[in-house]
Amino acid sequence: MSVTIDITGLSDERLLFTPSPLAELNAMLHVLAEPAHHPALSGWASSTTAAIPPELAERLLEADFLWRSSRADFLVPGLPGATLAEELDAVDRIDDELFVAGALITTCGSSRLNLRTTSPLTDPAANERARELALARGPRQAAFADRLLSDPPAVRALVRRMLEDCVSAFFADAWQRVLPDLAADARRKTDLLARRGLGETLAAVSPSVSLDQGGGRRRIVIDKLQDSTTNAVDKGGVTFIPTAFGRPHLLVVHAPGWRPVLQYPVAEAGLPEPVSLALVQQRLEALAHPVRLRLARTIARGPHTTGELASAWQLSAPEVSRHLAVLRKAGLLTTQRRGRYMLYQLDLAGSARLGSDFLEALLR
C-alpha cells in the first residue's frame, strides 16, 4: 500500500523543502495527544502537559481529534510562512468548504466520509451522515461536528485562538529550540536535490519514500497504510517539511484541493535510522522459518562456521548456507573471517531493534 504523488513533467525547482511553524505545532500537539507513539519525547510530553494551563488543556482535549490519529490538512501548509501568525492568516483565507472538509476528515474518519462530490454544508444527506459518523466516535467529536456544521466561522475562530494560546504555553520555546536544525535540514535537502537529483534526496528523506520513473511517468511513492494517488502538477509542486517532533510518522497531505505535502522526521543523533516496512517484513519472514530460528538461536550465543552449524543441527552444509543467505540478505547477520573459515553471528543490536522497527513502520 502506498500514497503516490504524480510529478510527471514537474521540474525539481517546484519541490520545496522548508520548515513550517504551524506544521511543527501540529506535530507537537500530536505528541501531547499520543505520547506512546513517541517514546523518545516522553520527557518533553510529560513536562509540557504539566505546564499547560488547565483551561487551555481542556480546550485542547476537546479538539484533539484534529491531530490525534490523523491530521487536519489545514494544519500542514502547502506553502509555509515565516511565522505562525502568517500561516494562520493563510488558513483564514481558505473557504468554509475546504476548512470543514479538512476538519470532518479527522472527526469522522477519512475512509468513511466522501466529501469529493457532496458538501455537508449544502447537502442535507451529507450533513446528516457527517453528524452520524462523528457521533459514532464519541460525544466530543459529535459536539464539535455539530458546531462546525452549524457555524463554521465561529469554529474557525475558536481553533485559531486555541493555536495562538499554545504559543506562550509551550510552542514559542520549543520552536526556537528546533528551528535551526529544521532550517539546516531543509537546506541540506535542497542542496542534495540540486547536486544528486530527486532519487537520492527522497532516500535521504526516509527509506519509505522513493522515486518511480517507470512507464514514462514520474512519481513519488510513500509507504503508507492506504492506497491513494494525487497529482502535484495541478497544484504547482510538492512541499517537504522537516519536523523534530514527528518520528516515527510520515505525514502526507494528498486530499483533493490541497497541494501535496510530506512532513518527515529529521535524523536524530543517537537514534538508529528508520527502516522500511518491507525490510521489517523480510526480517520477520526470515526468522519465521523453524530451521532459521534454530540457527539464529545458536549464532546469537557466539560465532559459528557453516560446518559447525550443520553438525550441531544434523543438516547438510549447502542447506545451512541457504538459510544463512536468507538471514544475511535480511541484514540479521554479521560475519568475520578466521583463516579459511567464515564465522556467522546474529546481529544482536539489529535484532534487538526489530520490535521497535516493526512498531515504527506500522505507525509511519
N, C-alpha and C positions, 0 to 999 in steps of 0.2 A: 504494500500500500504506500502511496506517496502523493504529495502535492506537487504538481508540475506547473511551472511558470514559463509560458511560451515567450521567448525573446528573439524569435526569428526576425532578422532584419534590423534588430536594435543594436546600435553602436555601444561599445563599452563605456563611452562617455555618459551614457544615460543611466549607468549604475552608480548609485550614490552611497557612500559609506560615511556615516555621521552619527554622533550621539544625539539623543533626544531626552530632554528633562521629563517630558510627560510619559514617554515610554518607560523611563527608569523608575519614575514614581509608580507606574502601573506594576512594574516588576517587584518593587518593594512592598506594595500592598498585597500582592500575591504571596510573598514570603510570609507576611504577617498573618494571612488567612490560612496558609498551608505550610507551617514550619517543618512538618515532617518530610516535605519534598526537598528540603534544603538543609540537611544536617550540618553542613559547614557554616551555615549562617544562624544556627540555633542561638548562639550567644547574643548576636545583634537582635534577633527577633524577640528574645525574652526581655532584654533591657529596653528596647523600643516600646514594646507593648506595655511595660510597666510605667513608662514615662508619658504615654499619650493621655491627655486629659479625658476623664470619663465621658463627658458629653460628646467629644469627637469620637471616642471609641465606640459609643453606641451608634452614632451615625454611620461609621464605617462598617459596623456589623450589619446594619440594615441594608447596605448596598454592596456587601462583599461578593455577591454572585456576579457582579460586573467584572471581577478579576480572579475569582477563586478557582473554578475548574476550567473556564475558558475566559477570554478577554474581550471586552467590547472593542470593536475595531476603531472607534474614535479615540481610544486611549493610546493608540500606536500610530503616530502621524506618518503619512506618506512623504511629506516634505517638512522635516523637523525645523523648529525655530531655535533661536539662540537662548530663549528664556521660556520658563513655564507659562508666564502670562501671555507671551506671543503665541504659543501653541494652543492655549485655551481660547484665545481670541479666534484662532482658526476653527476650532471646534464650534464656537458660537456661530460661525458663518455657514456651516453646513445646514441643509434644510431639515425640517422636522422628520420627513420620511426616512432619511438616511440615519439620523440620530436614533429614532425609535427602532428601526430595523436592527441597528447595531446593539442596542440595549436589550431587545427582545431575544436576540440570538442567545445571549448569555442567560437570560431569565427563563426561557422556555426550552432551550436546547437546540443547537443548530441542525441536528439530524431529524428533528421532529416538526419544524416550522418552516414552511416555504413562503418566503417573503418576496420572491422574484416576480410573481405575476399579480399578486393582490396586496393591497395595503390595509393593515388593521386600523388605520386612521380613517379610511373611507369605505371599506367593505365590512358590513356587519358580521358576515360569517367569519372572516379572518380575525376580526376583533374578538368575537366570542371564543374562537379557537385559541387565540393567544392567551386569553384570560384562563381558559380551562387548563392549558399546559402549564401556566405559571402556578396555578393553584395546586397542581399535582406535585410541584416541587416544594410546596410549603407556604404557610401564611405570609411570611415576609416577602417572598417573590410575588405572591398574588397581590399583596397590598401595593408593592412597587409598580407592578404591571397596570393595576387599576389607575394609579395616579398618572403614570406615564401616558396611558391611552386617553385619559380624560383631560389632561392639561400638560402637554409636552413642554411648553416654555417654563412652567414652574419647576418641573423635574430637572430640566437642563440647568436652571439657575441653582437649584439645590446641589446638584452634583458638582458644579463649578465651585461653589462656596466651600464644599467639603474638601475638594482637592486643594484649594488655596489655603485652607486651615492646616493642611498637612505640612505646609512649608515650614512654619515656625515650630510645629510639633516635633518633626524629625527630618523632613526632607532636605532642608537647606544644608544642614551639617553633612549629611550623608552624600548629597550631590557634590558639594565642594570637595569632599574627600576622593570620590571616584572619578570625577570629570577628567582630570589629567590623564589617567590610564585609558579611559574610553576614547578620548581625543587622539591619544597616541596610537591606539589600536586601529582606529579609523584611518589615520594617516598611513600606517603600515600596509593596510589592505589596499588602499588607493594606489600606493607605490607599487605593491606587488602586482596589482592588476595591470598597471602600465608597463611593467618590466617583463612579467612572466605570463600574462594572459589570464583569462577567466577561469580556466580549469584548475590551475594551481591556487588561485585566490579562493575559490569555493572550497577546495580541500583544506585550506588554512582556516576557513570559517568553521567547518565541522566535518568530521568523517561521514556524517549523514547527509551532506549536501554535495551534489555532483552535477557535472555538465553532460548533457546528452545531445550529441550532434548527428544522430542517425536520421536517415530518410530525408535528408535535405532540410531538416528542421533544427532549431537550436533551442534547447530547453534547460532550465534549472530544475533539478529534481531533488525534493526534500523528503526524507524518510519520515512519514507521519502515519497516524492511525487511520486516516481517511484517504480515499481516492478523490482528488479534485484537480481541476485544471483552470488556470486563469491566463489571460493574455496581457503582457506588460506593455506591448507596443501601443495599444489604445490608451494606456494610462501614462505614457511618456517615460516609462522606465521602471526600475526596481530600487527600493531603498533597503540598505542593510544597516541595522542599528546595533552596536555593541552594548552589552549590559554586564554589569558586575554582580547583579542580583538574580540572574536568570537561570544559571545552571541548576538542573540538567535540561531545561526546556529549550526547544527551538520554536519560537512563536512565529507563525506565518499568517499574515493578513492576505486573504485570497478571495474574499466575497465580491460579488458584482458591485460596481460603483466605487470601489476603493483601489488606489494604487497599491500594487503588491509590495509588502514589507516583510523582511525577515529580521527578527530580533534574535541575536545569537550571543551566547556567553563568551566573554573573553577568557583566554587562558589564565589560570591562576597558579602562582608559584607554590610548589609543594603538593599540588594535586595532579594525579595522573591525567593524561589526555583521554577524553571520552572516546569510546569505541562504538562502531556501528552496530545496529541491531543484527545485521547479517553475520557479523563476526561473533557476537554473543551466541546466536543460534548455532553457528558452526561449532563453537566450543562445547555447547550443551550436547549437541548430537554426537560429537566425538567422544564425550565421556559417557554417553548413554549405553554404548555397547559394553556388554559384560566383560569381554576379554580386555578391552582397552581400559576399563575401570580397574581390573586387577593389575594390569601393568602400571597404571598411574599410581595405585596404592603402593606398589613396590618401589618405583623410582622416586616416589615422594620421600622415602626414607634415606635415599642416597643414590649416587650414580651407578648404573649397570650397563654392561655391554649387551648386544643383541644375543650373544651366546648364553650369557648368564640368565637372561630373562627366558630364553627358550628352555633352558634346563630347569629353571625354577617352576615353570608352568607346563612342562611337557608339551611344548609347541615346537613347530619347525622354525628354523631361523628366518626363512622367507615370510612366514606368517607373522612373526613378530615384527619384521621390518615393515610389512604393510600397515600394521596397526600403529607403529611408531610414526610412520609417514603421515597418517591422518592426524595424530596428535601434534606433530610438528607443524603441519600446514595450518592448524588451528591456533598456532602460537602458544602452545602449552608446554613446550619442551625447551630445555637448554642443553647444549652439547659441549663436550670437551674431549680433546684427543689425548690418549695415553699410549704412547708408542704407535703401534699399528692398529690399535683398537679405538673405537669411538664410544664414549660413555654418554648415556642419556639420563637426564634427571628432570623431574617435573618442575616447571617454573612456579615456585611456591608463591611468589609475590603476585604474579598474574592470576594464578588460580584463586588466591585469597580475594582478589577483586571481582571475581566472577559474579558474586551476588550483587554487589553494588553496581557493577557494569550492567547487569540484567535489569535492575530497577531503574537506573538512569535511562536505559534505552526505552523502557516502557513509558517513562514519564516524558521523554523527549517530545 
